[in-house]
Amino acid sequence: MVGLFKAVGGLVIALAILVAILMLFIGGIQGFTAGVVAALVYAFWGAAIFAFGLMLEHLEAIRHNSVRQSEMLTELLRRAPKADPSGRDPAADSLDQLEKSKFRFRDI
């Protein structure tokens, strides 16, 4: 289904380009300017159909990988460091170390 949307969108865009070229040969520049509006409308809808196909492809990839990502998230939550009984955030130690360091950005 995804491939069908992408193929139809590509064909509509190709048709729009062909209509614009055909109008140029048939009616000269006056025919081209008259037909360019229709060609742009076809090209826009072709791009919209193609983008819809890409969106469906992206949603299929998310659905396909969601089980593995859920398992990875569960494993990360199991490995997460537990809070100290004192209630202090474990990241606070690293912040204290940064405050005490002699590092300055202008030294880079």
C-alpha positions in Angstrom: 0.0 0.0 0.0 2.8 2.4 0.9 4.6 1.7 -2.4 1.3 2.3 -4.3 0.9 5.8 -2.8 4.5 6.6 -3.5 4.2 5.3 -7.1 0.9 7.2 -7.8 2.4 10.4 -6.3 5.4 10.1 -8.5 3.3 9.4 -11.6 1.1 12.5 -10.9 4.2 14.7 -10.5 5.6 13.3 -13.8 2.2 13.9 -15.5 2.3 17.5 -14.3 5.7 18.0 -15.8 4.7 16.5 -19.0 1.5 18.7 -19.2 3.7 21.8 -18.7 6.1 20.7 -21.4 3.3 19.8 -23.8 1.6 23.1 -23.3 4.8 24.9 -24.1 5.1 23.0 -27.4 1.5 23.2 -28.4 0.6 26.8 -27.5 4.0 28.5 -27.2 4.6 30.7 -24.2 0.9 31.8 -24.0 -0.2 28.1 -23.8 2.5 27.5 -21.2 1.4 30.3 -18.9 -2.3 29.2 -19.3 -1.4 25.6 -18.5 1.1 26.2 -15.7 -1.6 26.7 -13.1 -3.1 23.3 -13.8 0.4 21.7 -13.9 1.3 23.3 -10.5 -2.0 22.0 -9.0 -1.3 18.5 -10.3 2.3 18.7 -9.0 1.1 19.8 -5.6 -1.4 16.9 -5.3 1.2 14.5 -6.5 3.6 15.7 -3.8 0.8 15.4 -1.2 0.1 11.8 -2.3 3.8 11.0 -2.2 4.2 12.6 1.3 1.2 10.5 2.5 3.0 7.4 1.3 6.2 8.4 3.1 4.2 9.1 6.3 2.6 5.6 6.1 6.1 4.1 5.7 7.3 6.0 8.7 4.4 4.8 10.8 5.0 1.2 9.7 8.6 1.5 10.8 7.6 2.9 14.2 5.1 0.1 14.7 7.7 -2.5 13.7 10.3 -1.2 16.1 8.0 -0.3 19.0 8.3 -3.7 20.7 12.1 -3.6 20.7 12.1 0.0 21.9 9.7 -0.9 24.7 12.0 -3.7 25.9 15.0 -1.3 25.7 13.1 1.3 27.8 12.1 -1.3 30.4 15.7 -2.5 30.7 16.9 1.1 31.1 14.4 1.7 33.8 15.5 -1.5 35.6 19.1 -0.3 35.5 18.4 3.2 36.6 20.3 4.2 39.8 18.1 4.1 42.9 17.6 7.3 44.9 19.7 7.6 48.1 17.8 7.0 51.3 18.7 10.6 52.2 16.6 11.8 49.3 19.6 13.4 47.5 19.6 13.3 43.7 22.5 11.1 42.4 23.3 13.7 39.8 24.0 16.3 42.5 27.4 14.7 43.1 28.5 15.3 39.6 27.2 18.9 39.8 29.3 19.4 43.0 32.3 18.1 41.2 31.8 20.6 38.3 31.5 23.5 40.7 34.7 22.6 42.5 36.7 22.1 39.3 39.2 24.7 38.0 38.1 24.3 34.4 37.3 27.5 32.5 35.9 27.8 29.0 38.4 30.5 28.0 41.2 28.0 28.5 40.0 26.0 25.5 
